[in-house]
């Protein structure tokens, strides 16, 4: 966390606290003979329109402003949080009463609410605190209510209830500490905002009552003598601005600390100079990936979620890339299509599409390939389509991006018909949310085949769909592939799907390919313990009950020195931990990264 | 269209609740309004005068009858008469309200014209010099209270440089050039802070939308980056920006108090301050009601704009 704003606010607060101890003239002692006098030895910042010491009034003003702001934020915090916690925890009538009351408060603009109360109760510091508390109360209620709703659905709160803990105890012990972070942020936001509102009300003569010092009052009074003594106006303006700047910075820092989204520094996406030399054998197939490694710079150091991946796909062939979540299979597909997130970059390797080295191309040339020669289908069709555009327009956009003169409207309709969407004229005018998940995935497929791709990368295209729809989508993909001779790279974690669709399979584990070969060979007699364990963990109607794999995938910044699967492997020997095993040939076209493949 | 009808229904209920709250606040505040009004300088007011004022304000009738009467008059746009000069409150409000709205509209226009392009540009150049510079300026603009900006602008542009008058108001019909000249400073004062808010919101929204799956799809289709930005990023990023802008404009309806005071702009908020100082209950209640109704109306407008931007809302 950035500490500078903490120190800034601490210094201001310390000054406000220590001001009675400082050898300053009283803030209200007048000296009319020296009104509007400039800075002097006794009065460092000069004297105001009644001859009072400006520095003293400035510091005493800080004390008034900050204490009013803090008190009101504290009251708003206690009452507002109590409302939110009670409403969220007790539900029913309490929830309706507290939350609706707060919603009504939000119908009034803050300054207006303050003015209304000041009208009814009269100005003065004693009115100011409850007024400001009322203004900031809704924020706390909202934050606390949201926090309780999240917390109460969590397992440990449920568990405490089952164990018979009293409601009050659950609230105090588990929920309050959990909403502490957001509430702390809310306190700092309210305090900063209360300083502004207090000074504004005082400026209008509706807040702190003279002769008590307040920055708002000082600015208001100095306006009258702006021409004779401009500095008189500048000092309180400066004090107010610096204080609020420091408090806002503290709010931002607190918010970042409470809500830690990793902030990666942007990097150039591809480093052309890190490429492997071109002394490679002739490329095989439509897609030929050699030795691909992806690097991500994180605060914990550089990690490599994809390491030395080599694979190829021929025309009309399907290669399945299989692995658990976090094995690096999606990262591999994004690297191939040049759509890696900003933080990630390809640190070595080559990717050839029909002989063209994609990593040597600049972005405009890559863009001409993307969506044309190489197309992609993503996992979640509901988030992959833009919610605000009609689906016909989204398909037509893919056509026009590569063939500006095509009759995109007519092609869109025939594509929709081809992917099995009934009544295409009407459906083309639908928005994504008006279609079912299966229909949306058919739209994504229509977009992918719009420009007759030679390579289609399908990243878990059926995972988000239910089983009957899955089968339909797989059939559609298989038909299209046969019909057009497409090379299909199919990424999935589902072994039954692999068995059904893939000619060859590559099994990924912790960023590496551990076994690759023809699907029938690999699934029939796996030569890597991970593949074997994966097959045993897949549910099968006729076979034995599925077995889980003990342990978890190692984190990418804490990989074991030897075989990455060794810590979870039942066939582990001391040899496994010495060095990273190379890919060994079982047969031509069938490789495994296990040193003991002959024996297991 | 059922969606629109429901939204209108909710807005009417909200206005009814707000009117009821204002009614209750006035009736149940400690002390009798009539006595409070007549007790100047601590002396006990004349009972006869109090009774007369109570009758004039309708305070002698039962509470429910007062409440229904108030609602009935509100439904007919009758907000009573000012206690200062006995003129209809509606008249004063309808004379002043357009001036305040003009101020807010000019500020919002400035905020949108600066904030949205700058926010988008900063998001696209995240972490670079432009982003850091613009973010720092926005942080400063957010930290300086609105009346400080106004006061310093008066000191600089009116007192020192003498480019513009320190404040005041001339009707547009009477002298268009002078009208715009007088509008400039208060509008810029409000616009600066608002532009900073719009900038921050746009920057965050664009950064968020750029990570969405459908943006990846657009890139995967091979669509040119400029088209991805215009057709896919900005339209989706506008949603939260519209909300924040509208909420702030609602806040400004009351928040222009300070700016109108600094620049001597005779808008609705100035009327409110003088009414508060004079304890003119009918006028305060009338203004608070009108502003709250506008606030609710603005939220309704946001929902309608939402429906135009995002088809999913129209259900």
Interface residues (C-beta under 8 A of the other chain):
Chain A: X104 X107 X108 X109 X110 X111 X112 X113 X115 X116 X118 X119 X120 X121 X196 X199 X200 X203 X204 X205 X206 X216 X219 X223 X226 X227 X230 X233 X237 X240 X241 X244 X245 X248 X249 X265 X266 X337 X339 X341 X367 X368 X369 X370 X371 X372 X375 X376 X378 X380 X383 X384 X385 X386 X387 X388 X389 X397 X398 X401 X402 X431 X433 X444 X447 X451
Chain B: X14 X17 X18 X21 X22 X25 X26 X29 X126 X127 X139 X140 X142 X143 X144 X145 X146 X147 X148 X151 X152 X154 X155 X159 X211 X212 X213 X214 X216 X217 X218 X219 X220 X221 X222 X223 X224 X227 X231 X232 X235 X236 X250 X251 X252 X253 X254 X255 X257 X258 X261 X272 X273 X275 X276 X277 X279 X281 X284 X288 X291 X292 X295 X296 X309 X310 X311 X312
